[in-house]
């Protein structure tokens, strides 16, 4: 019999998400594994797939709406079943009472008057520009344009009937320079007399704040600092990049070194839960990527089995898709440790906050020249300082110190990283 489709918890611990768009027309049959909707979480765009075949009877929410997890979003039925009275079926399922029945009746009336529709009968919001013409745009396109401070009315739509869709906004962002709005963005206060502007929190910024506050208040952090001579590491990078198709960064080599250290000190390759310490067989490392909207940490999986050039390709792909919001939720979950590198900004050292339930995060500073003692003499060498933040619940100080020693040794004898 017919049933309600509920907003899934596509991100662990999330309370709500935005239904960006429906991917199936109303009244059509779909197969198991078909994408039913595109859902936007705080950090990613997720394609929600059907668990079993069925009929998409009617959407109950419009695209662009923010919906609580577990709330009804559509009416679906088994393959072959025909729902003749949508309002009565919704009432039987306890959805929305008279208001939902009215909404369903109106939608049904619209569809019968217009005939069979190839796509869900959602009318895009129109934006009137200063020239008096109308620019139709999807909710997600308007959201991206608002965040990039782009006037939707300046864009040319490539969607049905000239509708402005997500790719149109992304193309405008990539083309640059950005056409700025002449008035404050909706929700952003105009400059006050004191010379400040209140910028409302984005969903991503709220998620970051919640996550980091949780980490600092629940995970007892301790910190270890190490400094390595990296002349040999820089020479290895130069050799790898000479004539190669993929350009390897120092960060790629550090990720590989972290994985090697986790293999040699497996007690660090863990995460914490209330009931147990989980020990992992493979090394999955999250890489901090900065975007205009905030920090995301996609996970490189099975790093111990990847070459440095493969790591470089994966990280580059993550970075490109992170900046356009195209990472999937599963790419942002998992991992036992993270790496955050601020060396490209000239920061010599810093300490990072652990991403729970991971056990650690490595903060990487800039490579710099400094005097070091070598065989009783003082020489100038390239050195790199790293700081390891560790959750004391699953990892003791001695174990973390053993890992740090192994990691520094690998950086100073980098041929072992590739072993």
VENVENBEL-V789111 format. One record per backbone hydrogen bond with DSSP energy under -1.0 kcal/mol. NH is the residue of the N-H (numbers start at 1). CO is the residue of the C=O. E is the energy in kcal/mol with one decimal. If there is no record, write none. Layout:
BEGIN
NH/CO/E
NH/CO/E
END
This chain:
BEGIN
3/76/-2.8
5/74/-3.3
7/71/-2.7
10/8/-1.5
14/11/-2.3
17/67/-2.2
18/40/-2.6
19/65/-2.7
20/18/-1.3
20/38/-1.3
21/38/-1.5
23/36/-3.0
27/56/-4.2
28/25/-1.2
30/54/-2.8
33/50/-2.6
34/31/-2.1
36/48/-2.9
37/48/-1.2
38/21/-3.0
39/46/-3.4
40/18/-3.5
41/44/-2.7
45/327/-1.9
46/39/-3.7
48/37/-2.9
50/34/-2.6
54/30/-2.1
55/77/-3.1
56/28/-2.9
57/55/-1.2
57/75/-1.4
58/75/-1.7
60/73/-3.0
64/19/-3.9
65/62/-1.6
67/17/-3.1
69/15/-2.5
70/7/-2.5
71/68/-2.0
73/5/-3.4
74/5/-1.3
75/58/-3.1
76/3/-2.8
77/55/-1.8
81/78/-1.8
89/85/-2.2
90/86/-2.7
91/87/-2.4
92/88/-2.4
93/89/-1.8
94/91/-1.3
95/90/-2.8
100/96/-1.0
101/97/-2.1
102/98/-2.7
103/99/-2.3
104/100/-2.6
105/101/-2.7
106/102/-2.7
107/103/-2.1
108/104/-2.5
109/105/-2.6
110/106/-2.5
111/107/-2.3
112/108/-2.4
113/109/-2.0
114/110/-1.8
115/111/-1.5
122/120/-2.5
127/135/-1.9
129/133/-1.9
132/129/-2.0
135/127/-2.3
137/125/-2.0
138/164/-2.4
142/138/-2.3
143/139/-2.2
144/140/-2.5
145/141/-2.5
146/142/-2.5
147/143/-2.2
148/144/-1.7
150/145/-2.9
154/151/-1.7
155/152/-1.9
159/163/-2.6
162/159/-1.8
163/160/-1.5
164/136/-3.9
168/165/-1.1
169/165/-1.3
170/166/-2.4
171/167/-2.1
172/168/-1.7
173/169/-2.4
174/170/-2.5
175/171/-2.1
176/172/-2.0
188/185/-2.4
189/198/-1.3
192/196/-2.5
195/192/-2.1
206/202/-2.2
207/203/-2.1
208/204/-2.5
209/205/-2.4
210/206/-2.5
211/207/-2.4
212/208/-2.6
213/209/-2.2
214/210/-2.1
215/211/-2.0
216/212/-2.5
217/213/-1.7
218/214/-1.5
219/215/-2.5
222/390/-1.8
224/388/-2.0
226/386/-2.5
228/384/-2.6
230/382/-2.9
234/230/-2.4
235/231/-2.0
236/232/-2.2
237/233/-2.2
238/234/-2.1
239/235/-2.1
240/236/-2.4
241/237/-2.3
242/238/-1.1
244/241/-1.0
253/249/-1.5
254/250/-2.2
255/251/-2.3
256/252/-2.0
257/253/-2.4
258/254/-2.5
259/255/-2.1
260/256/-2.2
261/257/-2.4
262/258/-2.2
263/259/-1.9
264/260/-2.1
265/261/-2.2
268/265/-2.0
269/266/-1.4
270/268/-1.8
271/278/-1.5
272/357/-1.8
273/276/-1.4
278/271/-2.2
280/269/-2.3
285/300/-2.4
286/337/-2.6
287/298/-2.8
288/339/-2.4
289/296/-3.1
291/294/-1.6
296/289/-2.4
299/331/-2.9
300/285/-3.1
303/283/-2.6
305/302/-1.7
306/303/-1.6
311/307/-2.3
312/308/-2.4
313/309/-2.0
314/310/-2.3
315/311/-2.7
316/312/-2.3
317/313/-2.1
318/314/-2.5
319/315/-2.5
320/316/-2.2
321/317/-2.4
322/318/-2.5
323/319/-1.5
325/322/-1.1
326/321/-3.2
332/329/-1.6
336/284/-1.9
339/286/-2.1
340/362/-2.9
342/364/-2.2
345/342/-1.6
346/343/-2.1
347/342/-1.3
358/355/-2.0
359/336/-2.0
361/389/-1.8
362/338/-2.8
363/387/-3.1
364/340/-2.8
365/385/-2.0
366/347/-2.2
368/383/-2.4
370/381/-2.4
372/379/-3.2
374/377/-3.8
377/374/-1.5
379/372/-3.0
381/370/-2.5
383/368/-3.4
384/228/-2.1
386/226/-2.8
387/363/-2.4
388/224/-3.3
389/361/-2.7
390/222/-2.9
391/359/-2.8
392/220/-2.7
395/391/-1.4
400/396/-2.1
401/397/-2.4
402/398/-2.2
403/399/-2.1
404/400/-2.4
405/401/-2.2
406/402/-2.2
407/403/-2.6
408/404/-2.6
409/405/-2.4
410/406/-2.0
411/407/-1.9
412/408/-1.8
413/409/-1.4
416/413/-1.9
417/414/-1.4
END
